[in-house]
Amino acid sequence: MVKELACSLLKIKDRVKAEAPLIHCITNPISINDCANAVLALGAKPIMAEHPLETADIAARADALSVNLGNITDVRLKGISAAAESAVKNATPIIIDAVGVTCSTLRMSFCADFIKRYKPMIIKGNYAEINALAGESFSSKGIDSTEKDFNKSMNAAKALALSTGAVVLASGAFDIISQGKKTAIVKNGCELMGMLTGTGCMLGAITGTFLSCGAPFESAILGCGFFGACGELSSSASGTGSFRTMLMDNIFSVDNNAVSDMLKIELIEV
């Protein structure tokens, strides 16, 4: 079952390579270089524009819009809104990464309004961020989740998916992807991924890239499984510096057969 699912999912990756879609990423300066290079490594074309006077034009031409609330500024908020409005008008699929909604009223109110107004196809966050968006209690330190209750976060992801109509991706030790009545648990990844800044943002950009060529649920599962597998293949690194390099190399060069053999996916239907 997992092998058949893996083969189906990896066809999305192949379509990205063949079609070279344009991915409009509005992210933070901390991770912008790694996000752009991850998109490039998949064979897509990143554009990282955030100025409010041009984001609408760019989103209209893009194949997917990936927005990230990390290290937010007034200019970036305006740019995100203009891009999202244009994306909706032009049927450009949207993913939002709800970075920091647990530690900032500004981010939480903006994110909640964004979801209601623009109806992104994928809502991404860590366990605490998804719990917060679902109206549940959460445990976090800064932008990092300290949430330990997996079942609580899975229920929050399901509830948020049902209330918004979006696919919800809750990242953690095990990644949870839910569309409400169907949920996938992805168990790929390694400890070093949590010790390198920007890996969560990279997951959002990679998932957004797959979203340009695939359905939301499948694209989110592939994003988590593929990126987690690349992390596992890089886990022999001696430290975070070499891990970062190995991770990017594996995103670029890993063979589909290797990823297929490594994927650890559990499907749950209600």
KAQUI-V102624 format. One record per pair of residues at least 4 apart in sequence whose C-alpha atoms are under 7 Angstrom apart, sorted by the first residue. I is the first residue (numbers start at 1). GAP is how many residues later the second one is. D is the distance in Angstrom with one decimal. If there is no record, write none. Layout:
I/GAP/D, I/GAP/D
//
This chain:
1/4/6.2, 2/4/5.9, 2/263/6.6, 3/4/6.3, 3/257/6.5, 4/4/6.4, 5/4/6.1, 6/4/6.0, 6/254/5.4, 7/4/6.6, 7/253/6.7, 9/209/6.4, 9/213/6.0, 10/4/6.4, 10/246/6.8, 11/4/6.2, 12/4/6.4, 12/198/6.3, 12/201/5.9, 12/202/5.7, 13/4/6.5, 13/197/6.5, 14/4/6.2, 15/4/5.8, 15/198/6.3, 16/4/5.5, 16/5/6.4, 16/26/7.0, 16/27/6.3, 16/28/6.2, 16/194/6.8, 16/197/6.2, 17/25/6.4, 17/26/4.7, 17/27/6.7, 20/23/5.6, 20/24/4.2, 20/25/6.1, 21/23/5.1, 21/24/5.9, 21/42/5.7, 21/191/6.8, 22/22/6.2, 22/23/4.7, 22/24/5.9, 22/40/5.0, 22/41/5.3, 23/22/5.9, 23/23/4.9, 23/24/6.2, 23/39/5.8, 23/40/5.9, 23/41/5.2, 23/42/6.1, 23/186/6.2, 24/22/6.1, 24/23/5.0, 24/24/6.0, 24/35/6.3, 24/38/6.0, 24/40/6.2, 24/41/4.8, 24/42/6.1, 25/21/6.8, 25/22/6.2, 25/23/4.9, 25/40/6.1, 25/41/4.7, 25/42/5.9, 25/180/6.9, 26/22/5.6, 26/23/6.4, 26/24/5.8, 26/40/6.3, 26/41/4.8, 26/42/6.2, 26/54/6.8, 27/5/6.0, 27/40/5.9, 27/41/4.7, 27/42/6.9, 27/43/6.9, 28/4/5.8, 28/40/6.9, 28/42/5.5, 28/43/5.7, 30/168/7.0, 31/4/6.1, 31/167/4.9, 31/170/6.6, 32/4/6.1, 33/4/6.2, 34/4/6.0, 34/168/6.7, 35/4/6.3, 35/166/6.8, 35/167/4.9, 35/170/5.9, 36/4/6.3, 36/10/5.6, 37/4/5.9, 38/4/6.5, 38/164/6.8, 38/168/6.7, 38/210/6.6, 38/213/6.9, 39/4/6.8, 39/5/5.6, 39/6/6.6, 39/7/6.0, 39/166/6.7, 39/167/6.2, 39/170/6.6, 40/4/5.2, 40/5/5.8, 40/6/6.5, 41/210/6.1, 41/211/4.4, 42/209/6.7, 42/210/6.0, 49/6/6.3, 50/5/5.9, 50/26/5.8, 50/29/5.2, 51/4/6.1, 51/24/6.7, 51/28/5.4, 52/23/6.7, 52/26/5.6, 52/27/3.9, 52/30/6.3, 54/4/6.4, 55/4/5.9, 55/24/5.8, 55/27/6.2, 55/28/4.9, 56/4/6.2, 56/26/5.3, 56/27/4.4, 56/30/5.1, 57/4/6.8, 58/4/6.2, 59/6/6.5, 59/24/5.4, 59/27/6.1, 59/28/5.5, 60/26/5.7, 60/27/5.8, 60/30/5.7, 62/30/6.9, 63/29/6.0, 63/149/5.3, 64/28/5.5, 64/29/5.0, 64/30/6.0, 64/144/6.4, 64/145/6.9, 64/147/6.8, 64/148/5.0, 65/27/6.8, 65/28/6.2, 65/29/4.8, 65/30/6.4, 65/143/6.9, 66/28/5.9, 66/29/5.0, 66/30/6.1, 66/139/6.2, 66/142/5.6, 67/13/6.7, 67/28/6.3, 67/29/4.9, 67/30/6.2, 68/28/5.9, 68/29/4.7, 68/30/6.6, 68/31/6.6, 69/28/6.4, 69/29/5.8, 69/30/5.1, 69/38/6.9, 70/29/5.2, 70/30/6.6, 72/4/6.4, 72/5/6.9, 73/4/6.2, 74/4/6.3, 75/4/6.1, 76/4/6.0, 77/4/6.3, 78/4/6.2, 79/4/6.1, 80/4/6.0, 81/4/6.1, 82/4/6.3, 83/4/6.0, 84/4/6.2, 84/34/6.5, 85/4/6.5, 85/33/6.9, 86/4/6.2, 87/4/5.8, 87/5/4.6, 87/6/7.0, 88/4/6.2, 88/30/6.6, 93/28/6.3, 93/119/6.9, 94/26/4.8, 94/27/5.6, 94/28/6.8, 95/25/5.5, 95/26/6.0, 95/27/4.7, 95/28/5.9, 95/113/6.1, 96/24/6.7, 96/26/6.5, 96/27/5.2, 96/28/6.1, 97/26/6.3, 97/27/4.6, 97/28/5.7, 97/107/6.3, 98/13/6.6, 98/26/6.1, 98/27/5.2, 98/31/6.6, 99/26/6.4, 99/44/6.6, 100/4/6.4, 100/7/6.6, 100/43/4.7, 101/6/5.0, 101/7/4.4, 101/28/6.0, 102/26/6.9, 102/27/5.7, 102/30/6.4, 102/41/6.9, 103/39/5.9, 103/40/6.6, 104/4/6.3, 105/4/6.0, 106/4/6.1, 107/4/5.9, 108/4/6.1, 109/4/6.2, 110/4/6.0, 111/4/6.2, 112/4/6.3, 113/4/5.9, 114/4/5.6, 115/4/4.9, 115/5/6.1, 120/46/6.4, 121/45/4.9, 121/46/6.1, 121/95/6.2, 122/44/5.4, 122/45/4.7, 122/46/5.7, 122/94/6.4, 123/43/6.6, 123/44/6.3, 123/45/4.9, 123/46/6.1, 124/44/6.0, 124/45/4.6, 124/46/6.0, 125/4/5.3, 125/5/5.6, 125/44/6.4, 125/45/5.2, 125/46/6.2, 126/4/6.2, 126/19/6.3, 126/44/5.0, 126/45/4.5, 126/46/6.0, 127/4/6.1, 127/18/6.2, 127/20/6.2, 127/26/5.7, 127/43/5.3, 127/44/6.1, 127/45/6.3, 128/4/6.1, 128/10/5.0, 128/11/5.8, 128/12/6.1, 128/17/5.1, 128/19/5.9, 129/4/6.2, 130/4/6.1, 130/26/6.6, 130/27/6.3, 130/40/6.2, 131/4/6.3, 131/5/5.0, 131/6/6.4, 131/7/5.8, 131/22/6.0, 131/25/5.5, 132/4/5.4, 132/5/6.3, 132/6/6.1, 134/22/5.6, 134/25/6.7, 134/26/5.3, 138/9/6.5, 139/6/6.2, 139/7/5.2, 139/8/4.9, 140/4/5.6, 140/5/4.3, 140/6/4.7, 140/7/6.5, 141/4/6.3, 141/5/6.6, 149/4/6.5, 150/4/6.1, 151/4/6.2, 152/4/6.2, 153/4/6.1, 154/4/6.3, 154/22/6.4, 155/4/6.1, 156/4/6.0, 157/4/6.1, 157/11/5.8, 157/13/6.7, 157/21/6.1, 158/4/6.2, 158/20/5.6, 158/21/6.6, 158/22/4.5, 159/4/6.1, 159/21/6.6, 160/4/6.0, 161/4/5.4, 161/5/5.2, 161/6/5.6, 161/7/5.6, 161/17/6.4, 161/18/5.2, 161/19/5.1, 162/17/6.9, 162/18/5.0, 166/13/6.6, 167/10/6.9, 167/11/5.6, 167/12/4.6, 167/49/6.4, 167/50/5.9, 168/9/5.6, 168/10/5.2, 168/11/6.5, 169/7/5.7, 169/8/4.5, 169/9/6.7, 169/51/6.8, 170/5/5.8, 170/6/5.0, 170/7/6.4, 171/4/4.5, 171/5/6.3, 174/11/6.5, 174/12/5.8, 174/13/4.9, 175/10/5.7, 175/11/5.0, 175/12/6.5, 175/49/6.8, 176/8/6.0, 176/9/4.9, 176/10/6.5, 177/6/5.6, 177/7/5.1, 177/8/6.4, 177/43/6.7, 177/44/6.5, 178/4/6.0, 178/5/4.2, 178/6/6.3, 179/4/6.3, 179/38/6.8, 181/88/5.9, 181/89/5.2, 182/86/5.8, 182/87/4.5, 182/88/6.3, 183/84/5.9, 183/85/5.1, 183/86/6.3, 184/81/6.6, 184/82/5.5, 184/83/4.5, 184/84/6.1, 185/80/5.6, 185/81/5.0, 185/82/6.5, 186/38/6.7, 186/39/6.1, 186/78/5.7, 186/79/4.6, 186/80/6.5, 187/77/5.3, 187/78/6.4, 188/37/5.7, 188/40/4.5, 188/41/5.7, 188/75/6.6, 188/76/6.0, 189/39/3.8, 189/40/5.9, 189/42/5.5, 189/43/5.5, 190/41/5.9, 190/42/5.5, 190/45/6.7, 192/4/6.6, 192/43/6.8, 192/48/6.9, 193/6/6.3, 193/38/6.5, 196/44/6.2, 198/4/6.1, 199/4/6.2, 200/4/6.5, 201/4/6.4, 202/4/6.0, 203/4/6.0, 203/20/6.5, 203/21/6.9, 203/24/6.7, 204/4/6.1, 205/4/6.2, 206/4/6.4, 206/17/5.9, 207/4/6.1, 207/12/6.0, 207/13/5.6, 207/16/4.6, 208/4/6.5, 210/4/5.9, 210/9/5.2, 211/4/6.2, 211/5/5.9, 211/8/5.3, 214/4/6.8, 214/5/5.7, 215/4/5.8, 216/4/6.1, 217/4/6.4, 218/4/6.1, 219/4/6.0, 220/4/6.3, 221/4/6.0, 222/4/5.6, 223/4/5.9, 224/4/5.8, 225/4/6.0, 225/38/5.8, 226/4/6.3, 226/33/6.5, 227/4/6.3, 228/4/6.3, 229/4/6.2, 229/30/6.3, 229/33/6.4, 229/34/6.9, 230/4/6.3, 230/17/6.0, 230/20/5.5, 230/21/6.1, 231/4/6.2, 231/16/5.9, 234/9/5.9, 234/12/5.3, 234/13/5.5, 235/8/6.8, 237/5/5.6, 237/6/5.0, 238/4/6.5, 239/4/6.0, 240/4/6.0, 241/4/6.8, 242/4/6.1, 243/4/5.9, 244/4/6.4, 245/4/6.2, 246/4/6.1, 247/4/6.3, 248/4/6.4, 249/4/6.1, 250/4/5.0, 254/4/7.0, 255/4/6.5, 256/4/6.0, 257/4/6.2, 258/4/6.4, 259/4/6.1
//
